Structure formats: C-alpha cells, structure tokens
Amino acid sequence: MEVIFISGIFLSFFIAFLLLTKKQKALTDKILAIWLTVIGIHLLGYYYNQIGYWEIYPHLIGTTAPFPLLHGPLLFLYTLYSLRNDRKVRTIDYLHFTPVLVAYLYMSNFFFFYTAKEKKMLDRGEIADFSVFALILLVVILISGISYSVLTYRLTIRHQHKINKYFSYNEGISIKWLHNCILSIGLVFLSATVIIVSRDAFGVQFSFNADYIIYLIIIGFVFYIGYFGIKQENIFTNNPIPKNLSEEKPELIEKYKNSGIGKDNATKLYKKLLNILVEEKPYLDPKLSLSGLAQLLEISPNQLSQIINQEAQVNFHDFINNYRVEEFIHKANKNKKFSLLALALDSGFNSKSSFNNIFKKLKGLTPSQYLSKQL
C-alpha cells in the first residue's frame, strides 16, 4: 500500500510539472496542474499521518483538512473551461473557493495559537474545541463533492447537445473522458459518504482501513486524468461555435417564428440543402461542420440549424451521419471486395468506433448484421 501511495503522490506532482512546462499550454492545463498539485499535497498529508509524522511534527495536523473542498470547484472549473475558449478565469469563479477560505480563517486560531502539545491532544480527541466545526466541515465536504459532480455532469450533457448540433464527428472533441472524470470524483465522495455514515452513524466496524478505498480511487483518478489531461486540447480551439447558437430542442419550432426565416423560405432552403447533399456530397468530408455546410447554402449556421431542426426533426450530427450511413450501404452493396472499414472511411466516417456506434444507433444493427440481412 505504501508503494501505491508514493506512486500516486509522485505522479500527481510529476504530471502537474509536465502540464506547467507544456508548450502553448491552455488555461485548462494550468487548472489541471493546480488540481493535481492539490491532490498530491492531500495524498501526502494523509500518508504522513499514516506513518506517524503528525506525532513527530504536530504542526502538520489539520493543514490539509479543508482540501477536499477544493476538488469539486476545480473539477467544475476544469470542465467549464475545457468547453470554453477563455484565456483567464472569470473573477466570479473565484467565489467557488469561498468555503475553503472560510474554513482556513476559522482554523487560523488553531494553526497559530495552539501549542504542539495541544494540537496532539486535539488530534487524539482529548480536546473537543473543534468537534462541532469538524462535523460541519465533513458534511459540507460531502455535500460539496456530490453537488459539484452533479452540476458538472449536467454541464457536459448540455454541451454534448451543442456538439451534436454543430459537428458531424466526435473524434478529438468527444467529452466522454470528462464524463468518466466526473463519475470518478462523484464515486470518491459517494464512497466517503457511505463509509462515514456506516462507521459513525451505524457503528459498522471494518476489518480494514476503509479510508484506503477513498484514496485508492483518488490515485486511480490521478493516473486516468493525467493521461487524458496532458494530451487533451480545448474542444473548440480550432472549431469555434457561435455564442448564440441555439441550444433548444428540435421539436420546439415556436422559437423560429421570429428568426427571420419563414416556413416557406425554410422549406425552399431545405430542398436546396437536399440537392446539395445529393449532388455535391459534402458529407464525405469527415470534418464537415455546421458552419462549413452553411457556407455552401450562403446562410448563417444559426439559420441552417433552424432549417435542419425544423424540417428534418433531428440535430446536425444525426442528419449528416444518416447520409454517411446510406452512402456506406450503397458502396457496400456495389463493392463487396473492399473491407467494411475502408468503405466507411470512404463514406465520410473517420474512425471504426464512431462508424460502428453511429450505424447501430441509426439502424439498430451492426454494419455486418445489417448487410447480412440484405443478402
């Protein structure tokens, strides 16, 4: 177990160093570096406690107690700015760290005015000066962690809708890995809640150090986010989305009444769009975006989004990929000597995984199953 903790601590600081020395680092790289440094210090504090350093150096006691309050806000801000193009953190976002500041201000009396002997006594439970505060802090930490996990997950879900509206592909802009990060942090706080409630409220006695479960998940999270965080680029750095791009559901057609495109004009433009798709086949471009297709019709991305949602009742992602699927089926029936992947790439898809996922979503079968039924 000691080796695992040392590895997690070293990796946290090492990845933070790599991120800070990364060329052309983005704001998200800096946020992630700060977060990993916080995790590293948090793990180090717990490790020192476990090997008895708090007895030798009692002034370390409590120094990392409010640190769990940092994980939720840093998760939220990292996700938020992974989905934006900002170069600086907005002033209002610093308010997320208010609970941490309040906790340290309240504990300042303990840090600066308690003797080493008094700190040891408090750590052993012989002094109850901060017992109520410790309970409140624990409750706030658990609520904060779970609340930020839910809030951040909702943020990524909303943004996934925007991706589907604006892009016809997922490679390089997928936020699935962020979903996994959010679930990992949520699992940390959920596990902590279950363990603490079971142990303190119901008197459950674990045959092992249950805290290890929480910290092992954190260490696993460090390995995961370190790998993806280093190589991840800002989703919209090279593919900016208009800020006023609609995020409403396709079926809410009422939103278009005052948009400048009447029903008749929208129908005409939709027919023109269908002609372009049949004659020019722009969907064969694996990087086709809403703005790229809008340029062919000489209209704005907002207007094209309106037309597709209103006339086809689907988002841009599914609309374009439906054409790619039909193109693949057509090619597969004519060119049986080529592999399915080769035909998929020739039809506008840019990876095997996205092709299989999209095909099954639209047809309900895998490509091979669908083709075998046609024979």
N, C-alpha and C positions, 0 to 999 in steps of 0.2 A: 504493500500500500504506500509506503514511503517513496518508492521509486515513481509511482504514478503521480503522487502529489508534486514531487520535484520536477517531473517531466511537464506537468501542466503549468507550473509556475514559470519554468524556463521558457516554455513555448509561448505563453502569454506575453512576456516581455520581449522575446525574440521577434514575434510577428508584429508587435507594436513598433519595434525598431525598423523592421523592413518597410512597414507602411509609411513611417515618417521620413524614411530616406528614399522612398519611391519617387521616380521622376514623374513630373506632371501629376502629382497627387491631387485628388479631388477633395472636397470638403468631407465627403463620406469616409475617405481614408483617414483623415485626421480624427473624426469622431470615433471610428472603429479603433484607432490606435489608443485614444484616451480610454475607451471602454475596456480594451484588453489590458491596459495598464491597471485600471481599477480592479479587474478580475484577478490579475496577478498579485496585487497587494492584498486583496481579500483572501486569496488562497494562501498567501504567505503568512498572513496574520493567523489564520486557522491552524496552519501547520506548526507555527511557533508555539501556539497554545498547546497543541497536542504533544509536542516534545518537551514541554515544561519550561519554555523560555519566559513565560509570564511570571513564573515564580522567581526566576533569576533577574528579570528586567520588568518589574511590576508597572513601570510607566507605559508599557505597551498595552496594558489592559484597557479595553474599551475603545482603542483608537480606530478600529475598523467596524465598530458596532453599527453605525448608520450607513455603511457602504451598500448593503442590499437595496437601499432606497435609490441608488444611482442606476441600477440595472434596467428598471422599467423605463425611465426617461431616456436613457441612452439608446435602448432598443427602439423606442418610438422615434427619436431624432435621427438615428441612423437610417431607419426605414423611410422616414419622411423625406430626408434629403437624398436618398437613393432614387426617389421618384420625382425629384425636382432638379432645377438647374442652378440653384442659388450657390453663390461663392462664399457667403458668410452666414452664420447662424443669426436668425432674426432675434432682436432684443427680447421680444415677448417670450421666446422659447427658453430663456434662462429662468423663467418662473417655475419651470418643471423641477428645478433643483431647490426650491424653497424649503421643502420638508427636511432635506439634508442639512441645510444651513441652520434651520431652527433646532434640529437635534444636536448639532455640534455646539451651538450657542448655549443650549440648556446644559450640556455636559461640560462646558468650559470650567465651571466651578470644580468639577471632579478632576479634570486634567491639570489644573494649575494650583489648586489649594489643598488637595488631599495628599497626605504623606504616602510613601511607598507601603508602609505597614497598613494604613487604612485602605489602600487600593486592594491589597491582598485580602483583607478581611471582607471587603465588599464582594470581591470575586468569589469567595468561598461561601457567601451568603450569611456571613456573621454580622453584616451591617445591611439594613434594609432601606437605606436612603433613596436608592434609585429603583426600588422594586416596582412601584406604580409606573414610573417612566419606562422601564424595561418592558413591561406588559403592553403599554400603549405603543411603544416603538415596534414591538413584534407584530401587533395587529395591523399597524399602518404599513409595515413592510409587506405583509402578506396581501393586504388589500391593494397596495400599490402595484405589486408584481403581477397579480392576476388581472387587475383593471387595465394596466398598460398593455398586457398581452392581448386582451380582447380588443382594445382600442386600435392597436397596431394592426391586428389581423383584419379588422374592418377596413382600415386604410388601404391595405394591399388588395382586398377584394374589390373595392371601388376602383382602384387603379387598374386592376386587371380588365375591368369593363372598358376602361379608356383604351387600353392596349388593343383589345378586340375591335374597337371602333376605328382605330387609326392604322393598325398594321395587319398585314396578311400573313405574318410569320411570327414565330416565337423565339427563334434562336438568337441568343445574345441579349434579348430583352425580357426573358422569362423571369418572373419573380417567385417561382416555385421554391427556390432555395431560401428566400426570405420567409416564406410560409414556414419552412422547416425550422428556421432560427426562432421564429415567434413561438412555435409549438414547443421547442426545447426550453425556452425561458419559462413559458407557461407551465411546463412539466416540472421545472425546478421549484416554482412557488407552490404548485399544487401538491407536490411531494412533501414540501416543507410543512404545508398546512395539515396534511393527513398525519404526518409523523408527530408534529407538535400537539395536535388535538388528541391523537391516540395516547400519547405519552403523558401529557399534562392534565388532560380533562378526564380521560377514562382509565388512567393508570396502567396502560399496556407496557409491559417490560420486554424490550427487545433483547435478543441474545447476542446482539452485535451493536456496534456504534451506528445507529440509524442515520446520524448526520453524514456518514460516508456516502449514503445514497445520493444526497443532495449535491455534495461536492464532486462526486464521480460524474454526475450528469453535467455539471458545470465544466469539468475538464474535457469531457467528450464534446461539449459545445465549443470549447476553445479550438479543438482540432478541426471541427467542421467549419466554423465561421472563419478561421484563419485561412483555410484553403480557398474557400469561395470568396472571402472578402478581399484577398490580395489580387485575384485575377478579375474581379467584377468591375465593370465600367458603369458609369452612370447610364441608366437606361435610355435617356433621351438626349445625350450629348450630341449625337450626330443625327438624331431624328426628332427635332423639336415638335411639340404638339401645340397647336394654337390654344391659348389660355381659355378662350371662350368656346372651345369645342364642347358640344352638348354631351351631358352625361345622363340624360334621361333615358327611360326605357323606350324601345322602338314602338310599342303599342300606344304610347301617349302622343297621338297625332295632333292633338289640340295645340301643342306647343309650336306648331308650324304655321298657324293661321296668320300670324303677323310677321313671318320671317322674310317676306319679300318674294317668295316663290308660291304662286297659286297652285291649286290642284291640277289645272290643265297644263300649266307650264312644267310642273314637276313630272307629269306623265310623259310629255314630249321629251324632256331631258332624259327620262328613264329609258325610253325607246332608243334614243341616241346612244346612251350608255351601252345598251344591249348590243347594238350594231357594232360599236367599237370593240366590245369584248369578243364578238364573233369574228370580225374581220381582222383586227389587229392583234388579238390575243395578248393583251398586256399582262395577264395573269401568269404568263410563262416566266416573267421576271420574278425570281424568288424574293426579291427585296421590295416588291411593289407596296407602296403606302397609299393612304387616302389622298395625301396632297399630290402624289405623282399621278394618280388616276384623275384627280380633279383638274390637273393641268391639261389633260387630253380633251376634257369637255369644256375647258376655258371657264370654269366656275370655281368658287371657293370650296375648301374642304368641308366647311360647315354646310354648305348647300348640298354637296354630294352626300354627306352623311344623312341629311334630311331625306333626300330622294331615295336612298337605299333603304333606310328605316321605314319610310312611308310606303314605298311601292313593293319592296321585297319582304318586309317584316322580319328582317334579320340584321345582324351587325355586319360591318365591313369584312371582318375576319372570316366569318362563315360564308358570306356572299362570294368572296373571291375563291375561297378554297373549295366551294362546291363546283366551280368551273374547273379547277385543277383536278378534282376527283373525276369529273366526267371526261376530261381530256385524257387522264390516265386510263380509264376504262376503254376509251376509244382506241388508244395506242396499243393497249394490251391485247385487244381483240384482233388487231391487224399485225402486230409484231410479236409473235409468240417466241421468237428465238432470243429476245432480249430479257434480261432479268427484271423482276418487278421493281427493284430499286433504281435501275437505270431508267426505266420508263417513268418512275415517279419523279426523279430529278429532272427529266426532260419535260415534265408536265408542270414545273414551277415549284415543286417542293425542294427544300434544301437540306433535309435530313431524313433518315429512315424512321426515327422515332416520331417526329411530327407527322410524317405521312401516315404511319400506321394509326396514330391517335386520331387524326382528323378523319381518315377514311372510316374508321369504326364508329366515330361519333355521328357522321353523316349517313352512313349506310347500315349501321347496326351489325356489320360483319367485318372480319379482317379481309384485306385485299384478296388473299388466296381463296378464302371461303366464298367470297362473292363471285370470283371468276369461275370457280369450280361449279357453282350453281348455274352459270350461264351456258356451260357445255352441254 
